[in-house]
Amino acid sequence: MQTDNVTFIGAFVAGLLSFLSPCVLPLIPSYITYITGLSFAELQAEHPTHAVRRQTMIHSLIFIAGFTTVFVLLGASATFIGGYLQEHMGVLRKIGGVMIIIFGVHVSGIFDIGILLGEKRINIHRKPAGYLGSFLVGLAFAAGWTPCIGPILASILMVAATEGTVAKGISLLFIYSLGLGIPFFLASLALHQFLVFFNRFKKYIRIFEIVTGVFLIIVGILVFTNYLSVLSSFANRVFGGF
């Protein structure tokens, strides 16, 4: 394993947590029907036709490419700015750690932070036709800010700002996008099974919020104390031979 693998694993988990957040998970069926132009009945059939599967697969991948583009550009920007502040990286890391801990406290529901309660989202009320439309909806999805996904994404961007090169920042946000995109793609291909899963999962959403908050608090502490780098170095020594 490489030194950065611990950070990448954390980014992938953050992507999964974003997908499972109460702001995103309930909207997945709506996004899928919106980008594909198919009816809900066609999509939620237990055995959809080949044409439905093909259309769903292509539009979902293009939608994922749209939000991945935005996240990767954000990662590059965060690392680029962090590079200019390299001489103050210790202070930047500590500030970032504190902010991530605050985000974790907010998400867990211990107390609400007013500035994070607002919802800013770019909406496309009428989707442009074709594959370009699905890409634009992906861009709009990534540009949206919600009380759930915002703190998780902001935490990953703060970690990206402490990375040494722009390539690492890009890689970090690309892995985050995979964590969000892979379950979305699987849900789009099996919407019937996804709805069964969601109906079972929704009663545990409060527990999930607490787990997500604790995850962010732990990441924040690791960033603040620089133990994230220590863990990465340890992983490199243990698994370096593989």
Contacts in CASP RR format, 6 or more apart in sequence:
PFRMAT RR
TARGET T0000
AUTHOR 0000-0000-0000
METHOD contacts of the structure
MODEL  1
MQTDNVTFIGAFVAGLLSFLSPCVLPLIPSYITYITGLSFAELQAEHPTH
AVRRQTMIHSLIFIAGFTTVFVLLGASATFIGGYLQEHMGVLRKIGGVMI
IIFGVHVSGIFDIGILLGEKRINIHRKPAGYLGSFLVGLAFAAGWTPCIG
PILASILMVAATEGTVAKGISLLFIYSLGLGIPFFLASLALHQFLVFFNR
FKKYIRIFEIVTGVFLIIVGILVFTNYLSVLSSFANRVFGGF
1 235 0 8 1.000
1 236 0 8 1.000
1 239 0 8 1.000
1 240 0 8 1.000
1 242 0 8 1.000
2 236 0 8 1.000
3 232 0 8 1.000
3 233 0 8 1.000
3 235 0 8 1.000
3 236 0 8 1.000
4 168 0 8 1.000
4 171 0 8 1.000
4 232 0 8 1.000
5 232 0 8 1.000
5 235 0 8 1.000
5 236 0 8 1.000
5 239 0 8 1.000
6 228 0 8 1.000
6 231 0 8 1.000
6 232 0 8 1.000
6 235 0 8 1.000
7 159 0 8 1.000
7 172 0 8 1.000
7 228 0 8 1.000
7 232 0 8 1.000
8 171 0 8 1.000
8 172 0 8 1.000
8 175 0 8 1.000
10 219 0 8 1.000
11 156 0 8 1.000
11 159 0 8 1.000
11 172 0 8 1.000
11 173 0 8 1.000
11 175 0 8 1.000
11 176 0 8 1.000
11 179 0 8 1.000
12 175 0 8 1.000
12 176 0 8 1.000
12 178 0 8 1.000
12 179 0 8 1.000
13 179 0 8 1.000
13 215 0 8 1.000
14 152 0 8 1.000
14 153 0 8 1.000
14 155 0 8 1.000
14 156 0 8 1.000
14 176 0 8 1.000
14 179 0 8 1.000
14 215 0 8 1.000
15 152 0 8 1.000
15 176 0 8 1.000
15 177 0 8 1.000
15 178 0 8 1.000
15 179 0 8 1.000
15 180 0 8 1.000
15 181 0 8 1.000
16 179 0 8 1.000
16 180 0 8 1.000
16 183 0 8 1.000
17 152 0 8 1.000
17 212 0 8 1.000
17 215 0 8 1.000
18 24 0 8 1.000
18 148 0 8 1.000
18 149 0 8 1.000
18 152 0 8 1.000
18 153 0 8 1.000
18 176 0 8 1.000
18 179 0 8 1.000
18 180 0 8 1.000
19 25 0 8 1.000
19 179 0 8 1.000
19 180 0 8 1.000
19 181 0 8 1.000
19 183 0 8 1.000
19 184 0 8 1.000
20 183 0 8 1.000
20 201 0 8 1.000
20 208 0 8 1.000
20 212 0 8 1.000
21 146 0 8 1.000
21 148 0 8 1.000
21 149 0 8 1.000
21 152 0 8 1.000
21 208 0 8 1.000
21 212 0 8 1.000
22 148 0 8 1.000
22 205 0 8 1.000
22 208 0 8 1.000
22 209 0 8 1.000
23 146 0 8 1.000
23 147 0 8 1.000
23 148 0 8 1.000
23 149 0 8 1.000
24 146 0 8 1.000
24 148 0 8 1.000
24 149 0 8 1.000
25 198 0 8 1.000
25 201 0 8 1.000
25 202 0 8 1.000
26 198 0 8 1.000
26 202 0 8 1.000
28 184 0 8 1.000
28 187 0 8 1.000
28 194 0 8 1.000
28 198 0 8 1.000
29 40 0 8 1.000
29 43 0 8 1.000
29 44 0 8 1.000
29 191 0 8 1.000
29 194 0 8 1.000
29 195 0 8 1.000
31 63 0 8 1.000
31 137 0 8 1.000
31 141 0 8 1.000
31 184 0 8 1.000
32 43 0 8 1.000
32 56 0 8 1.000
32 60 0 8 1.000
32 187 0 8 1.000
32 188 0 8 1.000
32 191 0 8 1.000
33 39 0 8 1.000
33 40 0 8 1.000
33 43 0 8 1.000
34 127 0 8 1.000
34 137 0 8 1.000
35 59 0 8 1.000
35 60 0 8 1.000
35 62 0 8 1.000
35 63 0 8 1.000
35 127 0 8 1.000
35 133 0 8 1.000
35 134 0 8 1.000
35 137 0 8 1.000
35 138 0 8 1.000
36 43 0 8 1.000
36 55 0 8 1.000
36 56 0 8 1.000
36 59 0 8 1.000
36 60 0 8 1.000
36 134 0 8 1.000
36 188 0 8 1.000
37 59 0 8 1.000
37 127 0 8 1.000
38 52 0 8 1.000
38 55 0 8 1.000
38 56 0 8 1.000
42 48 0 8 1.000
42 49 0 8 1.000
42 52 0 8 1.000
43 52 0 8 1.000
43 56 0 8 1.000
43 188 0 8 1.000
43 191 0 8 1.000
44 191 0 8 1.000
44 192 0 8 1.000
44 195 0 8 1.000
45 52 0 8 1.000
45 192 0 8 1.000
46 192 0 8 1.000
48 56 0 8 1.000
53 189 0 8 1.000
56 188 0 8 1.000
56 189 0 8 1.000
57 185 0 8 1.000
57 188 0 8 1.000
57 189 0 8 1.000
58 131 0 8 1.000
59 131 0 8 1.000
59 134 0 8 1.000
60 134 0 8 1.000
60 184 0 8 1.000
60 185 0 8 1.000
60 188 0 8 1.000
60 189 0 8 1.000
61 185 0 8 1.000
62 131 0 8 1.000
62 134 0 8 1.000
62 135 0 8 1.000
63 134 0 8 1.000
63 135 0 8 1.000
63 137 0 8 1.000
63 138 0 8 1.000
63 141 0 8 1.000
63 184 0 8 1.000
64 138 0 8 1.000
64 177 0 8 1.000
64 181 0 8 1.000
64 184 0 8 1.000
64 185 0 8 1.000
65 135 0 8 1.000
65 138 0 8 1.000
66 135 0 8 1.000
66 136 0 8 1.000
66 138 0 8 1.000
66 139 0 8 1.000
66 141 0 8 1.000
66 142 0 8 1.000
67 138 0 8 1.000
67 139 0 8 1.000
67 141 0 8 1.000
67 142 0 8 1.000
67 177 0 8 1.000
67 180 0 8 1.000
67 181 0 8 1.000
68 142 0 8 1.000
68 174 0 8 1.000
68 177 0 8 1.000
68 181 0 8 1.000
69 139 0 8 1.000
69 142 0 8 1.000
70 138 0 8 1.000
70 139 0 8 1.000
70 142 0 8 1.000
70 143 0 8 1.000
71 142 0 8 1.000
71 153 0 8 1.000
71 173 0 8 1.000
71 174 0 8 1.000
71 176 0 8 1.000
71 177 0 8 1.000
72 170 0 8 1.000
72 173 0 8 1.000
72 174 0 8 1.000
72 177 0 8 1.000
74 153 0 8 1.000
74 157 0 8 1.000
74 160 0 8 1.000
74 173 0 8 1.000
75 157 0 8 1.000
75 160 0 8 1.000
75 169 0 8 1.000
75 170 0 8 1.000
75 172 0 8 1.000
75 173 0 8 1.000
76 166 0 8 1.000
76 169 0 8 1.000
76 170 0 8 1.000
76 173 0 8 1.000
78 157 0 8 1.000
78 158 0 8 1.000
78 160 0 8 1.000
78 161 0 8 1.000
78 169 0 8 1.000
79 160 0 8 1.000
79 161 0 8 1.000
79 163 0 8 1.000
79 164 0 8 1.000
79 165 0 8 1.000
79 166 0 8 1.000
79 168 0 8 1.000
79 169 0 8 1.000
79 170 0 8 1.000
80 166 0 8 1.000
81 161 0 8 1.000
82 89 0 8 1.000
82 92 0 8 1.000
82 161 0 8 1.000
82 162 0 8 1.000
83 89 0 8 1.000
83 164 0 8 1.000
85 92 0 8 1.000
85 161 0 8 1.000
86 164 0 8 1.000
89 162 0 8 1.000
92 161 0 8 1.000
92 162 0 8 1.000
93 162 0 8 1.000
93 223 0 8 1.000
93 224 0 8 1.000
93 226 0 8 1.000
94 224 0 8 1.000
96 158 0 8 1.000
96 161 0 8 1.000
96 162 0 8 1.000
96 220 0 8 1.000
96 223 0 8 1.000
96 224 0 8 1.000
97 158 0 8 1.000
97 219 0 8 1.000
97 220 0 8 1.000
97 221 0 8 1.000
97 223 0 8 1.000
97 224 0 8 1.000
98 220 0 8 1.000
98 224 0 8 1.000
99 154 0 8 1.000
99 155 0 8 1.000
99 158 0 8 1.000
100 154 0 8 1.000
100 155 0 8 1.000
100 158 0 8 1.000
100 159 0 8 1.000
100 216 0 8 1.000
100 217 0 8 1.000
100 219 0 8 1.000
100 220 0 8 1.000
100 223 0 8 1.000
101 216 0 8 1.000
101 217 0 8 1.000
101 220 0 8 1.000
101 221 0 8 1.000
101 224 0 8 1.000
102 113 0 8 1.000
103 116 0 8 1.000
103 150 0 8 1.000
103 151 0 8 1.000
103 152 0 8 1.000
103 154 0 8 1.000
103 155 0 8 1.000
103 213 0 8 1.000
103 216 0 8 1.000
104 151 0 8 1.000
104 155 0 8 1.000
104 212 0 8 1.000
104 213 0 8 1.000
104 214 0 8 1.000
104 215 0 8 1.000
104 216 0 8 1.000
104 217 0 8 1.000
105 111 0 8 1.000
105 113 0 8 1.000
105 213 0 8 1.000
105 217 0 8 1.000
106 112 0 8 1.000
106 113 0 8 1.000
106 116 0 8 1.000
106 147 0 8 1.000
106 151 0 8 1.000
107 148 0 8 1.000
107 151 0 8 1.000
107 152 0 8 1.000
107 209 0 8 1.000
107 212 0 8 1.000
107 213 0 8 1.000
107 216 0 8 1.000
108 209 0 8 1.000
108 210 0 8 1.000
108 212 0 8 1.000
108 213 0 8 1.000
108 214 0 8 1.000
108 217 0 8 1.000
109 209 0 8 1.000
109 210 0 8 1.000
109 213 0 8 1.000
116 147 0 8 1.000
116 150 0 8 1.000
116 151 0 8 1.000
117 147 0 8 1.000
118 147 0 8 1.000
119 145 0 8 1.000
119 146 0 8 1.000
119 147 0 8 1.000
120 144 0 8 1.000
120 145 0 8 1.000
121 140 0 8 1.000
121 143 0 8 1.000
121 144 0 8 1.000
121 145 0 8 1.000
121 146 0 8 1.000
122 140 0 8 1.000
122 143 0 8 1.000
122 144 0 8 1.000
123 140 0 8 1.000
124 136 0 8 1.000
124 137 0 8 1.000
124 140 0 8 1.000
127 133 0 8 1.000
127 134 0 8 1.000
127 136 0 8 1.000
127 137 0 8 1.000
128 136 0 8 1.000
151 216 0 8 1.000
152 212 0 8 1.000
152 216 0 8 1.000
153 176 0 8 1.000
155 216 0 8 1.000
155 219 0 8 1.000
155 220 0 8 1.000
156 172 0 8 1.000
156 173 0 8 1.000
156 176 0 8 1.000
157 173 0 8 1.000
158 223 0 8 1.000
159 172 0 8 1.000
159 219 0 8 1.000
159 223 0 8 1.000
159 228 0 8 1.000
160 168 0 8 1.000
160 169 0 8 1.000
160 172 0 8 1.000
160 173 0 8 1.000
162 223 0 8 1.000
163 169 0 8 1.000
163 172 0 8 1.000
186 194 0 8 1.000
187 194 0 8 1.000
201 208 0 8 1.000
219 228 0 8 1.000
221 227 0 8 1.000
222 228 0 8 1.000
222 231 0 8 1.000
END
